[in-house]
């Protein structure tokens, strides 16, 4: 008797908040999430490049997603976090977000691939979780500019 197995192709995403929008970052790229700390500015850097932090002796560049996505600046709060991401072959990069909400699992059928992305290749799709929509970030595309800067 043959047994049918269903393979569940779900991925986990950390849901973060920028303004009133929710974004998902593939958990496989996340190295760490840290509270806001002193960021040292770097002269003549791109506007979205917030500076660098010293995380346990490691110097990590930090990108401000608000600036990258053309959102107005906002004061940092107790909820502000720096997500340390490590794309496949790249060095670690910090990504500033307003708030980290939760971890969600999304099945492939709950993800609509993005056909048009006005921000270049920053999004891979939109995930539907319960009754909310989550814009899924292509974190490699988002930080690609910082590597080329």
C-alpha positions as YAML, in Angstrom:
chain: A
units: angstrom
residues:
- id: 1
  name: UNK
  ca: [0.00, 0.00, 0.00]
- id: 2
  name: UNK
  ca: [1.41, 3.35, -1.06]
- id: 3
  name: UNK
  ca: [1.46, 6.17, 1.44]
- id: 4
  name: UNK
  ca: [0.88, 9.72, 0.23]
- id: 5
  name: UNK
  ca: [2.92, 12.33, 2.03]
- id: 6
  name: UNK
  ca: [2.31, 16.03, 1.78]
- id: 7
  name: UNK
  ca: [5.39, 18.19, 1.90]
- id: 8
  name: UNK
  ca: [4.73, 21.46, 3.67]
- id: 9
  name: UNK
  ca: [6.76, 24.20, 2.00]
- id: 10
  name: UNK
  ca: [6.33, 26.81, 4.70]
- id: 11
  name: UNK
  ca: [8.92, 29.40, 5.63]
- id: 12
  name: UNK
  ca: [9.29, 31.37, 8.81]
- id: 13
  name: UNK
  ca: [9.47, 35.15, 8.76]
- id: 14
  name: UNK
  ca: [10.18, 37.72, 11.45]
- id: 15
  name: UNK
  ca: [7.47, 40.37, 11.13]
- id: 16
  name: UNK
  ca: [8.75, 43.91, 11.64]
- id: 17
  name: UNK
  ca: [6.98, 47.23, 11.60]
- id: 18
  name: UNK
  ca: [7.96, 50.38, 9.70]
- id: 19
  name: UNK
  ca: [5.43, 53.19, 10.09]
- id: 20
  name: UNK
  ca: [2.08, 51.41, 9.80]
- id: 21
  name: UNK
  ca: [3.33, 48.74, 7.42]
- id: 22
  name: UNK
  ca: [4.36, 45.20, 8.31]
- id: 23
  name: UNK
  ca: [7.30, 43.54, 6.58]
- id: 24
  name: UNK
  ca: [8.56, 39.98, 6.80]
- id: 25
  name: UNK
  ca: [12.23, 38.97, 6.80]
- id: 26
  name: UNK
  ca: [13.11, 35.33, 6.09]
- id: 27
  name: UNK
  ca: [14.33, 33.96, 9.40]
- id: 28
  name: UNK
  ca: [17.11, 31.98, 7.71]
- id: 29
  name: UNK
  ca: [18.97, 35.27, 7.04]
- id: 30
  name: UNK
  ca: [18.70, 36.55, 10.62]
- id: 31
  name: UNK
  ca: [21.73, 36.24, 12.86]
- id: 32
  name: UNK
  ca: [20.57, 38.29, 15.84]
- id: 33
  name: UNK
  ca: [18.12, 40.95, 17.02]
- id: 34
  name: UNK
  ca: [19.49, 43.63, 19.33]
- id: 35
  name: UNK
  ca: [18.11, 46.67, 21.10]
- id: 36
  name: UNK
  ca: [18.89, 50.10, 19.74]
- id: 37
  name: UNK
  ca: [22.40, 51.23, 20.66]
- id: 38
  name: UNK
  ca: [24.88, 53.94, 19.80]
- id: 39
  name: UNK
  ca: [25.40, 54.17, 16.04]
- id: 40
  name: UNK
  ca: [28.58, 55.87, 14.86]
- id: 41
  name: UNK
  ca: [28.04, 57.90, 11.68]
- id: 42
  name: UNK
  ca: [30.39, 57.37, 8.76]
- id: 43
  name: UNK
  ca: [31.22, 60.48, 6.68]
- id: 44
  name: UNK
  ca: [30.14, 60.65, 3.03]
- id: 45
  name: UNK
  ca: [28.01, 57.49, 3.25]
- id: 46
  name: UNK
  ca: [24.69, 56.94, 1.48]
- id: 47
  name: UNK
  ca: [21.75, 58.65, 3.28]
- id: 48
  name: UNK
  ca: [20.16, 55.29, 4.23]
- id: 49
  name: UNK
  ca: [23.44, 54.11, 5.78]
- id: 50
  name: UNK
  ca: [22.96, 54.99, 9.47]
- id: 51
  name: UNK
  ca: [26.55, 54.16, 10.45]
- id: 52
  name: UNK
  ca: [28.23, 51.31, 12.30]
- id: 53
  name: UNK
  ca: [27.80, 49.60, 15.67]
- id: 54
  name: UNK
  ca: [30.22, 47.64, 17.79]
- id: 55
  name: UNK
  ca: [28.49, 44.38, 18.68]
- id: 56
  name: UNK
  ca: [30.64, 42.31, 21.03]
- id: 57
  name: UNK
  ca: [33.83, 43.52, 19.35]
- id: 58
  name: UNK
  ca: [32.53, 43.12, 15.79]
- id: 59
  name: UNK
  ca: [31.98, 46.27, 13.70]
- id: 60
  name: UNK
  ca: [28.69, 45.97, 11.81]
- id: 61
  name: UNK
  ca: [27.31, 48.48, 9.27]
- id: 62
  name: UNK
  ca: [23.70, 49.54, 9.92]
- id: 63
  name: UNK
  ca: [21.11, 50.47, 7.30]
- id: 64
  name: UNK
  ca: [17.97, 52.49, 8.09]
- id: 65
  name: UNK
  ca: [15.03, 50.89, 6.28]
- id: 66
  name: UNK
  ca: [12.87, 54.00, 6.86]
- id: 67
  name: UNK
  ca: [15.30, 56.12, 4.83]
- id: 68
  name: UNK
  ca: [15.86, 53.37, 2.25]
- id: 69
  name: UNK
  ca: [12.09, 53.15, 1.63]
- id: 70
  name: UNK
  ca: [11.58, 56.93, 1.56]
- id: 71
  name: UNK
  ca: [9.71, 57.12, 4.87]
- id: 72
  name: UNK
  ca: [10.04, 60.18, 7.13]
- id: 73
  name: UNK
  ca: [12.55, 60.04, 9.97]
- id: 74
  name: UNK
  ca: [11.22, 59.12, 13.39]
- id: 75
  name: UNK
  ca: [12.67, 59.23, 16.88]
- id: 76
  name: UNK
  ca: [13.99, 55.91, 18.15]
- id: 77
  name: UNK
  ca: [11.85, 54.30, 20.86]
- id: 78
  name: UNK
  ca: [12.18, 51.42, 23.30]
- id: 79
  name: UNK
  ca: [10.70, 49.21, 20.56]
- id: 80
  name: UNK
  ca: [13.34, 50.16, 17.95]
- id: 81
  name: UNK
  ca: [15.53, 47.19, 17.05]
- id: 82
  name: UNK
  ca: [18.56, 46.43, 14.93]
- id: 83
  name: UNK
  ca: [18.17, 43.13, 13.09]
- id: 84
  name: UNK
  ca: [21.54, 41.61, 12.26]
- id: 85
  name: UNK
  ca: [21.21, 39.79, 8.94]
- id: 86
  name: UNK
  ca: [23.76, 37.61, 7.22]
- id: 87
  name: UNK
  ca: [22.93, 37.03, 3.57]
- id: 88
  name: UNK
  ca: [24.38, 33.92, 1.96]
- id: 89
  name: UNK
  ca: [27.94, 34.99, 1.20]
- id: 90
  name: UNK
  ca: [28.00, 38.50, 2.61]
- id: 91
  name: UNK
  ca: [29.19, 39.94, 5.88]
- id: 92
  name: UNK
  ca: [26.69, 40.80, 8.62]
- id: 93
  name: UNK
  ca: [24.64, 43.97, 8.22]
- id: 94
  name: UNK
  ca: [22.32, 45.62, 10.73]
- id: 95
  name: UNK
  ca: [18.86, 46.71, 9.61]
- id: 96
  name: UNK
  ca: [17.04, 49.35, 11.70]
- id: 97
  name: UNK
  ca: [13.30, 48.75, 12.19]
- id: 98
  name: UNK
  ca: [10.65, 50.48, 14.31]
- id: 99
  name: UNK
  ca: [9.53, 47.29, 16.02]
- id: 100
  name: UNK
  ca: [9.79, 43.50, 15.87]
- id: 101
  name: UNK
  ca: [6.30, 42.00, 16.09]
- id: 102
  name: UNK
  ca: [6.36, 38.20, 15.85]
- id: 103
  name: UNK
  ca: [7.52, 35.12, 13.99]
- id: 104
  name: UNK
  ca: [5.04, 33.67, 11.48]
- id: 105
  name: UNK
  ca: [5.05, 30.60, 9.25]
- id: 106
  name: UNK
  ca: [3.74, 31.13, 5.74]
- id: 107
  name: UNK
  ca: [2.90, 28.38, 3.28]
- id: 108
  name: UNK
  ca: [3.67, 28.90, -0.41]
- id: 109
  name: UNK
  ca: [-0.07, 29.16, -1.19]
- id: 110
  name: UNK
  ca: [-0.31, 32.14, 1.20]
- id: 111
  name: UNK
  ca: [2.42, 34.05, -0.64]
- id: 112
  name: UNK
  ca: [1.64, 36.10, -3.72]
- id: 113
  name: UNK
  ca: [4.77, 36.83, -5.76]
- id: 114
  name: UNK
  ca: [5.36, 40.51, -6.49]
- id: 115
  name: UNK
  ca: [4.95, 41.45, -10.12]
- id: 116
  name: UNK
  ca: [5.60, 45.17, -9.68]
- id: 117
  name: UNK
  ca: [7.89, 46.56, -7.01]
- id: 118
  name: UNK
  ca: [8.36, 50.33, -7.21]
- id: 119
  name: UNK
  ca: [11.31, 50.07, -4.83]
- id: 120
  name: UNK
  ca: [13.39, 47.96, -7.22]
- id: 121
  name: UNK
  ca: [13.98, 44.40, -6.09]
- id: 122
  name: UNK
  ca: [13.23, 44.96, -2.40]
- id: 123
  name: UNK
  ca: [10.16, 42.71, -2.21]
- id: 124
  name: UNK
  ca: [9.69, 39.05, -3.08]
- id: 125
  name: UNK
  ca: [5.97, 38.99, -2.47]
- id: 126
  name: UNK
  ca: [3.09, 39.57, -0.11]
- id: 127
  name: UNK
  ca: [2.17, 37.04, 2.54]
- id: 128
  name: UNK
  ca: [-1.30, 36.58, 3.94]
- id: 129
  name: UNK
  ca: [-1.34, 35.71, 7.64]
- id: 130
  name: UNK
  ca: [-4.72, 35.53, 9.37]
- id: 131
  name: UNK
  ca: [-6.38, 38.71, 8.10]
- id: 132
  name: UNK
  ca: [-3.24, 40.77, 7.61]
- id: 133
  name: UNK
  ca: [-0.94, 41.29, 4.65]
- id: 134
  name: UNK
  ca: [2.82, 41.23, 5.16]
- id: 135
  name: UNK
  ca: [5.21, 42.59, 2.53]
- id: 136
  name: UNK
  ca: [8.02, 40.03, 2.30]
- id: 137
  name: UNK
  ca: [11.44, 41.62, 1.94]
- id: 138
  name: UNK
  ca: [14.09, 40.36, -0.42]
- id: 139
  name: UNK
  ca: [16.75, 41.11, 2.18]
- id: 140
  name: UNK
  ca: [19.56, 40.44, -0.30]
- id: 141
  name: UNK
  ca: [18.08, 42.98, -2.71]
- id: 142
  name: UNK
  ca: [17.55, 45.50, 0.09]
- id: 143
  name: UNK
  ca: [21.15, 45.39, 1.27]
- id: 144
  name: UNK
  ca: [22.70, 45.01, -2.19]
- id: 145
  name: UNK
  ca: [23.18, 48.78, -2.42]
- id: 146
  name: UNK
  ca: [25.11, 48.89, 0.84]
- id: 147
  name: UNK
  ca: [27.56, 46.33, -0.54]
- id: 148
  name: UNK
  ca: [28.06, 48.41, -3.67]
- id: 149
  name: UNK
  ca: [28.41, 51.72, -1.82]
...
